[in-house]
Amino acid sequence: MTLPPEYQRASQEFEKFMVDARDISGLATTNMAYTMVQGVLQAFRRRLSVRDAALFANVLPAVVRAIFVADWNTDEPRRAFEDRAAMTKEVQALRSAHNFAPDTAIQDVATALRRNIDETALDRVLAKLPEEAAQFWRA
């Protein structure tokens, strides 16, 4: 079997996603955007069952998928979806001394993700998840 294209182009696709996340959020560097992206992915993951998180991960680009599952404590209690402001505070709490995520972080990452993913596949998976999951990724 040949090397799948999603792995051949993983670095380039990730760089494009990170530049989009940086630009949409108004951050100065992709390093600043990384903590924001990681925080958004972790905040979402905390609200899903392992089964639902695996379904979601399968539609993510390779490197974003790796960030989504990295350092995952599957024994952590699942959190309820809250209003966007509360979940944004959670995103901003990740490495807070080095976190520049704006108050629009979730929407910004959702917009960047949708620009860099098969939106039909994403929406198909989100339709299988709790209703709040689709709201979370609404750009």
mmCIF file of the C-alpha atoms, coordinates in Angstrom:
data_MODEL
# 
_entry.id   MODEL 
# 
loop_
_atom_site.group_PDB 
_atom_site.id 
_atom_site.type_symbol 
_atom_site.label_atom_id 
_atom_site.label_alt_id 
_atom_site.label_comp_id 
_atom_site.label_asym_id 
_atom_site.label_entity_id 
_atom_site.label_seq_id 
_atom_site.pdbx_PDB_ins_code 
_atom_site.Cartn_x 
_atom_site.Cartn_y 
_atom_site.Cartn_z 
_atom_site.occupancy 
_atom_site.B_iso_or_equiv 
_atom_site.pdbx_formal_charge 
_atom_site.auth_seq_id 
_atom_site.auth_comp_id 
_atom_site.auth_asym_id 
_atom_site.auth_atom_id 
_atom_site.pdbx_PDB_model_num 
ATOM 1   C CA . MET A 1 1   ? 0.000   0.000  0.000  1.00 0.00 ? 1   MET A CA 1 
ATOM 2   C CA . THR A 1 2   ? 1.246   3.453  -0.810 1.00 0.00 ? 2   THR A CA 1 
ATOM 3   C CA . LEU A 1 3   ? 1.638   6.129  1.824  1.00 0.00 ? 3   LEU A CA 1 
ATOM 4   C CA . PRO A 1 4   ? -1.746  7.852  2.229  1.00 0.00 ? 4   PRO A CA 1 
ATOM 5   C CA . PRO A 1 5   ? -1.767  11.458 0.959  1.00 0.00 ? 5   PRO A CA 1 
ATOM 6   C CA . GLU A 1 6   ? -3.038  12.789 4.305  1.00 0.00 ? 6   GLU A CA 1 
ATOM 7   C CA . TYR A 1 7   ? 0.243   11.658 5.867  1.00 0.00 ? 7   TYR A CA 1 
ATOM 8   C CA . GLN A 1 8   ? 2.392   12.751 2.926  1.00 0.00 ? 8   GLN A CA 1 
ATOM 9   C CA . ARG A 1 9   ? 1.042   16.304 3.204  1.00 0.00 ? 9   ARG A CA 1 
ATOM 10  C CA . ALA A 1 10  ? 0.515   16.387 6.983  1.00 0.00 ? 10  ALA A CA 1 
ATOM 11  C CA . SER A 1 11  ? 3.086   19.087 7.728  1.00 0.00 ? 11  SER A CA 1 
ATOM 12  C CA . GLN A 1 12  ? 1.936   21.393 4.945  1.00 0.00 ? 12  GLN A CA 1 
ATOM 13  C CA . GLU A 1 13  ? -1.746  20.952 5.857  1.00 0.00 ? 13  GLU A CA 1 
ATOM 14  C CA . PHE A 1 14  ? -0.992  21.632 9.524  1.00 0.00 ? 14  PHE A CA 1 
ATOM 15  C CA . GLU A 1 15  ? 0.993   24.760 8.691  1.00 0.00 ? 15  GLU A CA 1 
ATOM 16  C CA . LYS A 1 16  ? -1.875  26.077 6.554  1.00 0.00 ? 16  LYS A CA 1 
ATOM 17  C CA . PHE A 1 17  ? -4.351  25.389 9.381  1.00 0.00 ? 17  PHE A CA 1 
ATOM 18  C CA . MET A 1 18  ? -2.121  27.126 11.935 1.00 0.00 ? 18  MET A CA 1 
ATOM 19  C CA . VAL A 1 19  ? -1.627  30.187 9.720  1.00 0.00 ? 19  VAL A CA 1 
ATOM 20  C CA . ASP A 1 20  ? -5.401  30.393 9.289  1.00 0.00 ? 20  ASP A CA 1 
ATOM 21  C CA . ALA A 1 21  ? -5.925  30.069 13.063 1.00 0.00 ? 21  ALA A CA 1 
ATOM 22  C CA . ARG A 1 22  ? -3.294  32.766 13.672 1.00 0.00 ? 22  ARG A CA 1 
ATOM 23  C CA . ASP A 1 23  ? -4.722  35.173 11.125 1.00 0.00 ? 23  ASP A CA 1 
ATOM 24  C CA . ILE A 1 24  ? -8.377  34.671 12.049 1.00 0.00 ? 24  ILE A CA 1 
ATOM 25  C CA . SER A 1 25  ? -7.648  35.218 15.733 1.00 0.00 ? 25  SER A CA 1 
ATOM 26  C CA . GLY A 1 26  ? -5.376  38.199 15.125 1.00 0.00 ? 26  GLY A CA 1 
ATOM 27  C CA . LEU A 1 27  ? -2.438  36.612 16.895 1.00 0.00 ? 27  LEU A CA 1 
ATOM 28  C CA . ALA A 1 28  ? 1.108   37.505 15.914 1.00 0.00 ? 28  ALA A CA 1 
ATOM 29  C CA . THR A 1 29  ? 2.598   34.011 15.541 1.00 0.00 ? 29  THR A CA 1 
ATOM 30  C CA . THR A 1 30  ? 1.608   30.416 14.992 1.00 0.00 ? 30  THR A CA 1 
ATOM 31  C CA . ASN A 1 31  ? 3.345   29.650 18.301 1.00 0.00 ? 31  ASN A CA 1 
ATOM 32  C CA . MET A 1 32  ? 0.771   31.861 20.022 1.00 0.00 ? 32  MET A CA 1 
ATOM 33  C CA . ALA A 1 33  ? -2.018  30.204 18.037 1.00 0.00 ? 33  ALA A CA 1 
ATOM 34  C CA . TYR A 1 34  ? -0.856  26.699 19.026 1.00 0.00 ? 34  TYR A CA 1 
ATOM 35  C CA . THR A 1 35  ? -1.885  27.057 22.682 1.00 0.00 ? 35  THR A CA 1 
ATOM 36  C CA . MET A 1 36  ? -5.234  28.453 21.586 1.00 0.00 ? 36  MET A CA 1 
ATOM 37  C CA . VAL A 1 37  ? -5.812  25.516 19.211 1.00 0.00 ? 37  VAL A CA 1 
ATOM 38  C CA . GLN A 1 38  ? -4.731  22.989 21.823 1.00 0.00 ? 38  GLN A CA 1 
ATOM 39  C CA . GLY A 1 39  ? -6.982  24.594 24.433 1.00 0.00 ? 39  GLY A CA 1 
ATOM 40  C CA . VAL A 1 40  ? -10.008 24.533 22.120 1.00 0.00 ? 40  VAL A CA 1 
ATOM 41  C CA . LEU A 1 41  ? -9.432  20.889 21.192 1.00 0.00 ? 41  LEU A CA 1 
ATOM 42  C CA . GLN A 1 42  ? -9.013  19.880 24.840 1.00 0.00 ? 42  GLN A CA 1 
ATOM 43  C CA . ALA A 1 43  ? -12.089 21.816 25.942 1.00 0.00 ? 43  ALA A CA 1 
ATOM 44  C CA . PHE A 1 44  ? -14.156 20.016 23.306 1.00 0.00 ? 44  PHE A CA 1 
ATOM 45  C CA . ARG A 1 45  ? -12.643 16.602 24.085 1.00 0.00 ? 45  ARG A CA 1 
ATOM 46  C CA . ARG A 1 46  ? -13.509 16.936 27.779 1.00 0.00 ? 46  ARG A CA 1 
ATOM 47  C CA . ARG A 1 47  ? -17.195 17.041 26.834 1.00 0.00 ? 47  ARG A CA 1 
ATOM 48  C CA . LEU A 1 48  ? -17.279 13.856 24.783 1.00 0.00 ? 48  LEU A CA 1 
ATOM 49  C CA . SER A 1 49  ? -17.377 10.166 25.526 1.00 0.00 ? 49  SER A CA 1 
ATOM 50  C CA . VAL A 1 50  ? -14.335 8.257  24.310 1.00 0.00 ? 50  VAL A CA 1 
ATOM 51  C CA . ARG A 1 51  ? -16.492 6.788  21.519 1.00 0.00 ? 51  ARG A CA 1 
ATOM 52  C CA . ASP A 1 52  ? -17.679 10.214 20.356 1.00 0.00 ? 52  ASP A CA 1 
ATOM 53  C CA . ALA A 1 53  ? -14.179 11.655 20.577 1.00 0.00 ? 53  ALA A CA 1 
ATOM 54  C CA . ALA A 1 54  ? -12.870 8.838  18.373 1.00 0.00 ? 54  ALA A CA 1 
ATOM 55  C CA . LEU A 1 55  ? -15.574 9.551  15.787 1.00 0.00 ? 55  LEU A CA 1 
ATOM 56  C CA . PHE A 1 56  ? -14.623 13.228 15.796 1.00 0.00 ? 56  PHE A CA 1 
ATOM 57  C CA . ALA A 1 57  ? -10.888 12.506 15.643 1.00 0.00 ? 57  ALA A CA 1 
ATOM 58  C CA . ASN A 1 58  ? -11.357 10.438 12.498 1.00 0.00 ? 58  ASN A CA 1 
ATOM 59  C CA . VAL A 1 59  ? -12.364 13.496 10.453 1.00 0.00 ? 59  VAL A CA 1 
ATOM 60  C CA . LEU A 1 60  ? -9.497  15.698 11.653 1.00 0.00 ? 60  LEU A CA 1 
ATOM 61  C CA . PRO A 1 61  ? -6.341  16.284 9.621  1.00 0.00 ? 61  PRO A CA 1 
ATOM 62  C CA . ALA A 1 62  ? -3.490  14.054 10.819 1.00 0.00 ? 62  ALA A CA 1 
ATOM 63  C CA . VAL A 1 63  ? -1.560  16.522 13.001 1.00 0.00 ? 63  VAL A CA 1 
ATOM 64  C CA . VAL A 1 64  ? -4.695  18.151 14.443 1.00 0.00 ? 64  VAL A CA 1 
ATOM 65  C CA . ARG A 1 65  ? -5.919  14.625 15.270 1.00 0.00 ? 65  ARG A CA 1 
ATOM 66  C CA . ALA A 1 66  ? -2.650  13.929 17.085 1.00 0.00 ? 66  ALA A CA 1 
ATOM 67  C CA . ILE A 1 67  ? -3.016  17.127 19.138 1.00 0.00 ? 67  ILE A CA 1 
ATOM 68  C CA . PHE A 1 68  ? -6.640  16.237 19.905 1.00 0.00 ? 68  PHE A CA 1 
ATOM 69  C CA . VAL A 1 69  ? -5.717  12.873 21.462 1.00 0.00 ? 69  VAL A CA 1 
ATOM 70  C CA . ALA A 1 70  ? -2.299  13.754 22.939 1.00 0.00 ? 70  ALA A CA 1 
ATOM 71  C CA . ASP A 1 71  ? -1.948  13.541 26.725 1.00 0.00 ? 71  ASP A CA 1 
ATOM 72  C CA . TRP A 1 72  ? -5.563  12.479 27.092 1.00 0.00 ? 72  TRP A CA 1 
ATOM 73  C CA . ASN A 1 73  ? -6.562  11.292 30.537 1.00 0.00 ? 73  ASN A CA 1 
ATOM 74  C CA . THR A 1 74  ? -9.566  9.141  29.631 1.00 0.00 ? 74  THR A CA 1 
ATOM 75  C CA . ASP A 1 75  ? -10.352 8.747  33.338 1.00 0.00 ? 75  ASP A CA 1 
ATOM 76  C CA . GLU A 1 76  ? -10.995 12.483 33.699 1.00 0.00 ? 76  GLU A CA 1 
ATOM 77  C CA . PRO A 1 77  ? -14.665 13.120 34.467 1.00 0.00 ? 77  PRO A CA 1 
ATOM 78  C CA . ARG A 1 78  ? -16.620 14.263 31.435 1.00 0.00 ? 78  ARG A CA 1 
ATOM 79  C CA . ARG A 1 79  ? -17.734 17.882 31.577 1.00 0.00 ? 79  ARG A CA 1 
ATOM 80  C CA . ALA A 1 80  ? -21.026 19.273 30.419 1.00 0.00 ? 80  ALA A CA 1 
ATOM 81  C CA . PHE A 1 81  ? -21.189 21.707 27.544 1.00 0.00 ? 81  PHE A CA 1 
ATOM 82  C CA . GLU A 1 82  ? -21.510 25.219 28.943 1.00 0.00 ? 82  GLU A CA 1 
ATOM 83  C CA . ASP A 1 83  ? -22.033 28.594 27.365 1.00 0.00 ? 83  ASP A CA 1 
ATOM 84  C CA . ARG A 1 84  ? -19.277 29.717 25.035 1.00 0.00 ? 84  ARG A CA 1 
ATOM 85  C CA . ALA A 1 85  ? -17.894 32.294 27.476 1.00 0.00 ? 85  ALA A CA 1 
ATOM 86  C CA . ALA A 1 86  ? -17.327 29.660 30.171 1.00 0.00 ? 86  ALA A CA 1 
ATOM 87  C CA . MET A 1 87  ? -15.671 27.244 27.742 1.00 0.00 ? 87  MET A CA 1 
ATOM 88  C CA . THR A 1 88  ? -13.523 30.082 26.393 1.00 0.00 ? 88  THR A CA 1 
ATOM 89  C CA . LYS A 1 89  ? -12.243 30.756 29.922 1.00 0.00 ? 89  LYS A CA 1 
ATOM 90  C CA . GLU A 1 90  ? -11.255 27.093 30.065 1.00 0.00 ? 90  GLU A CA 1 
ATOM 91  C CA . VAL A 1 91  ? -9.376  27.470 26.760 1.00 0.00 ? 91  VAL A CA 1 
ATOM 92  C CA . GLN A 1 92  ? -7.613  30.560 28.100 1.00 0.00 ? 92  GLN A CA 1 
ATOM 93  C CA . ALA A 1 93  ? -6.594  28.747 31.293 1.00 0.00 ? 93  ALA A CA 1 
ATOM 94  C CA . LEU A 1 94  ? -4.268  26.355 29.448 1.00 0.00 ? 94  LEU A CA 1 
ATOM 95  C CA . ARG A 1 95  ? -0.722  27.579 30.173 1.00 0.00 ? 95  ARG A CA 1 
ATOM 96  C CA . SER A 1 96  ? -2.316  30.875 31.170 1.00 0.00 ? 96  SER A CA 1 
ATOM 97  C CA . ALA A 1 97  ? 0.998   32.745 31.460 1.00 0.00 ? 97  ALA A CA 1 
ATOM 98  C CA . HIS A 1 98  ? 1.647   32.020 27.772 1.00 0.00 ? 98  HIS A CA 1 
ATOM 99  C CA . ASN A 1 99  ? -1.911  31.934 26.444 1.00 0.00 ? 99  ASN A CA 1 
ATOM 100 C CA . PHE A 1 100 ? -3.023  34.699 24.113 1.00 0.00 ? 100 PHE A CA 1 
ATOM 101 C CA . ALA A 1 101 ? -6.340  33.159 23.065 1.00 0.00 ? 101 ALA A CA 1 
ATOM 102 C CA . PRO A 1 102 ? -8.880  35.918 22.417 1.00 0.00 ? 102 PRO A CA 1 
ATOM 103 C CA . ASP A 1 103 ? -12.466 35.754 23.614 1.00 0.00 ? 103 ASP A CA 1 
ATOM 104 C CA . THR A 1 104 ? -13.325 34.531 20.100 1.00 0.00 ? 104 THR A CA 1 
ATOM 105 C CA . ALA A 1 105 ? -10.927 31.563 20.340 1.00 0.00 ? 105 ALA A CA 1 
ATOM 106 C CA . ILE A 1 106 ? -13.498 28.789 19.881 1.00 0.00 ? 106 ILE A CA 1 
ATOM 107 C CA . GLN A 1 107 ? -15.125 30.468 16.901 1.00 0.00 ? 107 GLN A CA 1 
ATOM 108 C CA . ASP A 1 108 ? -11.711 31.325 15.430 1.00 0.00 ? 108 ASP A CA 1 
ATOM 109 C CA . VAL A 1 109 ? -10.465 27.740 15.642 1.00 0.00 ? 109 VAL A CA 1 
ATOM 110 C CA . ALA A 1 110 ? -13.794 26.470 14.291 1.00 0.00 ? 110 ALA A CA 1 
ATOM 111 C CA . THR A 1 111 ? -13.448 28.783 11.296 1.00 0.00 ? 111 THR A CA 1 
ATOM 112 C CA . ALA A 1 112 ? -9.854  27.701 10.667 1.00 0.00 ? 112 ALA A CA 1 
ATOM 113 C CA . LEU A 1 113 ? -10.760 24.043 11.006 1.00 0.00 ? 113 LEU A CA 1 
ATOM 114 C CA . ARG A 1 114 ? -13.679 24.336 8.595  1.00 0.00 ? 114 ARG A CA 1 
ATOM 115 C CA . ARG A 1 115 ? -11.363 25.988 6.039  1.00 0.00 ? 115 ARG A CA 1 
ATOM 116 C CA . ASN A 1 116 ? -9.007  23.020 6.253  1.00 0.00 ? 116 ASN A CA 1 
ATOM 117 C CA . ILE A 1 117 ? -11.298 20.014 6.457  1.00 0.00 ? 117 ILE A CA 1 
ATOM 118 C CA . ASP A 1 118 ? -14.030 18.230 4.555  1.00 0.00 ? 118 ASP A CA 1 
ATOM 119 C CA . GLU A 1 119 ? -16.964 20.152 6.068  1.00 0.00 ? 119 GLU A CA 1 
ATOM 120 C CA . THR A 1 120 ? -19.494 17.590 4.882  1.00 0.00 ? 120 THR A CA 1 
ATOM 121 C CA . ALA A 1 121 ? -17.647 14.822 6.727  1.00 0.00 ? 121 ALA A CA 1 
ATOM 122 C CA . LEU A 1 122 ? -17.317 17.039 9.806  1.00 0.00 ? 122 LEU A CA 1 
ATOM 123 C CA . ASP A 1 123 ? -21.019 17.891 9.835  1.00 0.00 ? 123 ASP A CA 1 
ATOM 124 C CA . ARG A 1 124 ? -21.939 14.245 9.305  1.00 0.00 ? 124 ARG A CA 1 
ATOM 125 C CA . VAL A 1 125 ? -19.934 13.277 12.406 1.00 0.00 ? 125 VAL A CA 1 
ATOM 126 C CA . LEU A 1 126 ? -21.203 16.211 14.459 1.00 0.00 ? 126 LEU A CA 1 
ATOM 127 C CA . ALA A 1 127 ? -24.774 15.098 13.692 1.00 0.00 ? 127 ALA A CA 1 
ATOM 128 C CA . LYS A 1 128 ? -23.988 11.842 15.540 1.00 0.00 ? 128 LYS A CA 1 
ATOM 129 C CA . LEU A 1 129 ? -22.703 13.668 18.622 1.00 0.00 ? 129 LEU A CA 1 
ATOM 130 C CA . PRO A 1 130 ? -24.594 15.600 21.297 1.00 0.00 ? 130 PRO A CA 1 
ATOM 131 C CA . GLU A 1 131 ? -26.373 18.651 19.856 1.00 0.00 ? 131 GLU A CA 1 
ATOM 132 C CA . GLU A 1 132 ? -24.006 20.986 21.680 1.00 0.00 ? 132 GLU A CA 1 
ATOM 133 C CA . ALA A 1 133 ? -21.061 19.518 19.739 1.00 0.00 ? 133 ALA A CA 1 
ATOM 134 C CA . ALA A 1 134 ? -22.341 20.990 16.483 1.00 0.00 ? 134 ALA A CA 1 
ATOM 135 C CA . GLN A 1 135 ? -22.912 24.327 18.217 1.00 0.00 ? 135 GLN A CA 1 
ATOM 136 C CA . PHE A 1 136 ? -19.327 24.258 19.527 1.00 0.00 ? 136 PHE A CA 1 
ATOM 137 C CA . TRP A 1 137 ? -17.930 23.982 15.972 1.00 0.00 ? 137 TRP A CA 1 
ATOM 138 C CA . ARG A 1 138 ? -20.288 26.485 14.398 1.00 0.00 ? 138 ARG A CA 1 
ATOM 139 C CA . ALA A 1 139 ? -18.099 29.117 12.774 1.00 0.00 ? 139 ALA A CA 1 
# 
